[in-house]
Amino acid sequence: MGELDPRLETESKWKQEFREGVVYYLKDGKVRGVLLWNTWGQVDNARAIIGTTRRLE
């Protein structure tokens, strides 16, 4: 959801590499998009961080 442009910087957090995790799309230090990969029930959390500048942990 959000802007999933391959030209943007990405940061990923995987529970199981390339099987379950989240890919964040960043522009100017802000989260512009979030790709949930086999991660269920996190849509509201993803929406909440789009546009924020908080550090991803």
N, C-alpha and C positions, 0 to 999 in steps of 0.2 A: 504494500500500500504506500501511497505517496509517490515520490519521484524516484523511479528505478532506472536512472540513466547510467549506462555503462561508462560514460565519461567522468562520472563523479568518483571521488575517493570512496573506497569501501573499507569497512572493518567488520570482521566476522567473529562470532562467538559460537563454537561448536560443542555440543555435548558428546556426539559421536561424529568424528570428522566426515564431512560431506554426506551425513545421513540425517542428522538432527541438529538444528541450530538456527541462528539468526544472522542475516547479513544487513548491516546498516549502510546506507548511502549518505555521504556527507558532502556538504558544500559550505565553504567558509566557516568550518567548525560547527555547523549546525546539522542535525539529522534531517535529511530531506525525504528519506524513504526507508522502509523496513521490509525485508523479505523474510517471512517466516517459513522455514523449511522443516516440514514434519514436526512443527511445534504447535500444539493445539491449545486453544483457550487463551491466547495471548493478544488477540486483536485489539482489545481496549488498551492494553499496555503499550502496544506499538503505536496506536493513534496518539496516545498521551505524550510520547517523546518526540514525535515529529515536530520540528521547529525549535526544539530546545538546544541549548549549547552545553548541556551537562556532559560530563565525561562518562564514557561508556565503560562499564566494569564487567 
